[in-house]
Amino acid sequence: MSINATLLGQLFIVWLVISTIIIAILAKRKTQTPIMVTVIGFIASFIPILSIGMMIFLALKNDIKVTDNNTAASV
């Protein structure tokens, strides 16, 4: 079975979408600048080993602490 260029291109596009979505989800939970990290992750997805490394790094990173500033000061 030979893999032609069309199939390889389609697999690459699917990889870009899936890896960017995973990186975006992790970036939202783990960083304070999720848009910038997602864009960097999208660019890194063009080289699969870089995006896999980025996913591993984000998965191992601690979650950010979210503070709730919407408390009522006066009733």
PAZAPA-4460 file (N, C-alpha, C; in steps of 0.05 Angstrom, whole numbers, plus 32768, in hexadecimal, padded with zeros to 4 digits):
% residues 75
    n_x    n_y    n_z   ca_x   ca_y   ca_z    c_x    c_y    c_z   seq   type   mol
   8011   7FE8   8000   8000   8000   8000   8012   8019   8000     1      M     A
   800D   802A   7FED   801D   8042   7FEC   800C   805A   7FF6     2      S     A
   8019   806C   8003   800C   8084   800D   8012   809B   7FFA     3      I     A
   7FFD   80A5   7FED   8001   80BA   7FDA   8001   80D5   7FE8     4      N     A
   8008   80EA   7FD9   800B   8105   7FE4   7FF1   8110   7FEF     5      A     A
   7FDB   8109   7FE2   7FC1   8113   7FEB   7FBA   8108   8007     6      T     A
   7FBE   80EE   800B   7FB8   80E3   8025   7FCB   80EE   803A     7      L     A
   7FE4   80F1   8033   7FF7   80FC   8046   7FF0   8119   804D     8      L     A
   7FE7   8129   803A   7FDF   8144   803F   7FC6   8145   8051     9      G     A
   7FB3   8134   804C   7F9B   8133   805C   7FA1   812B   8079    10      Q     A
   7FB3   8117   807D   7FBB   8110   8098   7FCA   8126   80A6    11      L     A
   7FD9   8136   8097   7FE8   814C   80A3   7FD4   8162   80AC    12      F     A
   7FC0   8168   809C   7FAB   817B   80A3   7F9C   8172   80BC    13      I     A
   7F95   8159   80BD   7F88   814E   80D5   7F9A   8150   80ED    14      V     A
   7FB3   814B   80EA   7FC6   814D   8100   7FC8   816A   810A    15      W     A
   7FC9   817D   80F8   7FCA   819A   80FF   7FB1   81A1   8110    16      L     A
   7F9A   8199   8108   7F81   81A0   8116   7F81   8193   8131    17      V     A
   7F86   8179   8133   7F84   816B   814C   7F99   8175   8160    18      I     A
   7FB1   8178   8157   7FC6   8181   816A   7FC2   819E   8173    19      S     A
   7FB8   81AF   8161   7FB2   81CA   8169   7F9C   81CC   817D    20      T     A
   7F87   81BB   817A   7F71   81BB   818E   7F7B   81B1   81A9    21      I     A
   7F8B   819C   81A9   7F96   8192   81C2   7FA7   81A7   81D0    22      I     A
   7FB8   81B4   81C1   7FCA   81C8   81CC   7FB9   81E0   81D6    23      I     A
   7FA4   81E7   81C8   7F93   81FE   81D1   7F85   81F7   81EB    24      A     A
   7F7B   81DF   81EE   7F6E   81D6   8207   7F82   81D7   821E    25      I     A
   7F9A   81CC   8219   7FAE   81CC   822E   7FB8   81E8   8235    26      L     A
   7FBB   81F9   8221   7FC4   8214   8225   7FB0   8224   8235    27      A     A
   7F97   821F   8231   7F82   822E   8240   7F83   8228   825D    28      K     A
   7F89   820F   8264   7F8B   8207   8280   7FA6   820C   828D    29      R     A
   7FBB   820D   827E   7FD6   820D   8289   7FE5   8227   8287    30      K     A
   7FDC   823A   8276   7FEC   8252   8272   7FDB   826B   8276    31      T     A
   7FE8   8282   8279   7FD9   829B   827B   7FD6   82A8   8260    32      Q     A
   7FE3   829F   824C   7FE1   82A9   8231   7FDA   8293   821D    33      T     A
   7FC1   8289   821F   7FBA   8271   820F   7FB9   8276   81F1    34      P     A
   7FB3   828F   81E8   7FB2   8294   81CB   7FCE   8292   81BF    35      I     A
   7FE1   829F   81CD   7FFD   829E   81C3   8008   8282   81C2    36      M     A
   8003   8273   81D7   800C   8257   81D8   7FFF   8246   81C3    37      V     A
   7FE5   824B   81BD   7FD8   823C   81A8   7FE3   8242   818D    38      T     A
   7FE9   825C   8188   7FF5   8263   816E   8011   8256   816B    39      V     A
   8021   8257   8180   803B   824A   8180   8037   822C   817C    40      I     A
   8023   8220   8189   801D   8203   8185   8015   81FC   8169    41      G     A
   8005   820E   815C   7FFD   820A   8141   8016   820A   812E    42      F     A
   8028   821D   8133   8040   821E   8123   8052   8205   8128    43      I     A
   8053   81FD   8141   8062   81E5   8148   8056   81CC   813D    44      A     A
   803C   81CC   8137   802F   81B4   812C   8038   81AD   8110    45      S     A
   8046   81C0   8102   8050   81B9   80E8   8068   81A6   80EA    46      F     A
   8074   81A4   8101   8089   8190   8107   807E   817F   811E    47      I     A
   8073   8167   8118   8065   8158   812C   8074   8153   8146    48      P     A
   808D   814F   8145   809C   8149   815E   809C   8161   8170    49      I     A
   809C   8179   8165   809A   8191   8175   807F   8194   8183    50      L     A
   806A   818E   8174   804F   8191   8180   804A   817B   8195    51      S     A
   8055   8164   8191   8053   814F   81A5   8062   8157   81BE    52      I     A
   807A   8163   81BA   8089   816D   81D1   807A   8183   81E0    53      G     A
   806E   8195   81D1   805F   81AA   81DD   8047   81A0   81EC    54      M     A
   8039   818C   81E2   8023   8180   81F0   802C   8173   820A    55      M     A
   8042   8165   8209   804D   8158   8221   8054   816D   8236    56      I     A
   8061   8183   822C   8069   8198   823F   8051   81A5   824C    57      F     A
   803C   81AB   823C   8024   81B7   8247   8015   81A4   825A    58      L     A
   8015   818A   8253   8007   8177   8264   8015   8174   827F    59      A     A
   802F   8176   8280   803E   8173   8299   803F   818D   82A9    60      L     A
   8038   81A4   829D   8039   81BE   82AA   8022   81BF   82BE    61      K     A
   8026   81CD   82D4   8011   81D0   82E8   7FFB   81E3   82DE    62      N     A
   7FE3   81DE   82E7   7FCD   81F0   82E0   7FD1   820B   82EC    63      D     A
   7FC6   8220   82DF   7FC8   823B   82EB   7FB3   823E   8300    64      I     A
   7FB8   824F   8313   7FA5   8254   8328   7F92   826A   831F    65      K     A
   7F78   8264   8320   7F64   8278   8318   7F58   8284   8331    66      V     A
   7F5A   829F   8332   7F4E   82AD   8349   7F33   82B8   8340    67      T     A
   7F20   82B7   8352   7F05   82C1   834D   7F03   82DC   8359    68      D     A
   7F02   82F1   8349   7F00   830C   8352   7EE4   8317   8351    69      N     A
   7ED1   8306   834D   7EB5   830F   834A   7EA5   830C   8364    70      N     A
   7EB2   830F   837A   7EA4   830E   8394   7E96   8328   839A    71      T     A
   7E80   8327   83A7   7E71   833F   83AE   7E7E   834E   83C5    72      A     A
   7E86   8367   83C1   7E93   8376   83D6   7E7F   8381   83EA    73      A     A
   7E69   8389   83E1   7E54   8394   83F3   7E39   8388   83EC    74      S     A
   7E29   8384   8400   7E0F   8377   83FB   7DF9   838B   8400    75      V     A
***
